[in-house]
């Protein structure tokens, strides 16, 4: 309502309500990021190649990360094992011929002078194969956070 001095009544209450919505949305989205990261990790672990002899190091190294910030947040999965990219993208001629059907990063180059190994993607499928569930989880988080 606008009073005689052209002041709008209730702006303080509206501002307070909108701050509460922002906090609730942030909480729900943060919660979604944790569950999304765990979903992606589960998929990646399932798809991760394991060597027949002394295998499992790469699979065991897959970790989630979630960084909750005031203005933005992010979450995902990764590994610190140095050879993970070779498995993910392949090497040599075979790697260049088969990306596993998943997009490759810009600037990726292959040494085509040797046969190499085919890609055995496990991180990209963890994202792309769960894309609809990821989107739905974020949407649900925002919707739940906006509801009073």
N, C-alpha and C positions, 0 to 999 in steps of 0.2 A: 504494500500500500504506500502511496506517495502522500506525504503530509503537506501542509500549506507552505513550507519552506523548500519544496521540491526535494526533500530527503526521502529515500526509500527505506521503509521500516523492514526489519527482518534480515538485513544484509549480514549482520554479525552471526545470526543463527545459520544462514545459508553457508557462509564461509566456514563456520565450524563443522557443519554437516559435510561439506565437500572435503575438508581436511580428513575427516573420519573415513570417507569413501576412499580417498587416496591411500590411507594407511591400511584399510581392509583389503583393497585390491593388491597392494604391495605384499601383504602377508599371504594372500591366496596364491599369487603368482610365484612367490618364493617357495611355497610349499609345492606348487606344481613343478618348479624347476628341480627340486629334490627327487620327486617321483619320476619325472621324465628322464633324468640322468640315470637313475637306477634301471629304468626300462631299457635305455640304450645300452647300459653296461651288460645287462642280462643277455641281450641280443648279441652284442659283440663277443662275449665270452663263449656263447654257443657256437658262433661262426668262426672263431679264431682257430687258425690251423695249429696243429700240435705235431712236432716232430716225433717220429716213431721211437727214436732213441734219445733219452734225456730231454724229452719235450715238456712243455707246460710253462716255461718261463714267461713267454709272451702273454699267454692267456692270464697268468696270475698277476701280471703287471698292469692290467687294465683297471683304471681308477676313474671315479667320478670327480667332478669339481663343480662347485656352485659358489658364485661370488654375488652376494646380495649387497647392492649399493643403494644410496639414497635416491638417485635419479634413474639408475638402470641396474639391471641384474643379468647375470648370464650363468649358464650351466652347460655341462657336457661331459664327455669322456675322453680319455687319452691314455697314452702309455709312454714311458720314458725309455723303453728298450730300443736301442739304436737301429735294429734291423726291422722294426715294425713297418716302416715305409716300403721296404722291399717286398714284404708280404702283401701289403695293401695295394701297391701299384704294379708289382711285377718288375722284372728287370730285362734288359736286352731286347732282342727282337720279339720274343714271346710276350713280354710285358707290354710292348708298344702295340701289339695286335689285339690284346684282350684286356679291357678295363673292368671286366666283370659286369658290364652293363651300367656302371655307375659313372657319374661325371668325374673327370680328372681336374686337378687344379691347373690354372694357367701357368705356363712356363715349365711344365714338367717335360724333361727330355730323357731320351733313352739312348744308350750306346748300342747301335744296331749292328756292330761288328761281331757280336757273339749271340748265341741263342738265348741265354738267360732263362728266366722262369716266368710262368704266367702269373697274373695277379690272383691273389687269394683274399679279396676284400672282406673285412670284418668290421671296420669302423664306419665306412660309408653306408653299408646296409643298416647298421644300427640307427643311423639317422633317417635315411630315405625310406626304409621299410616300415618305420614307425611314424612317418610324417603326419598321417591323419590323427593318430592318437596324441601326438605332441601338440598339434594345433588345437584339438578338442580340449586337452588338459589346460592349456593357456586360456582359451575362451571360457571354460568353466570357472577358472580362477578369477577372471575379470568379472564375470556375471555374478558369482557368489560375493565378490567383494563390493559390488555396486548395490546389491540388495540391502535394504535397511535391516 
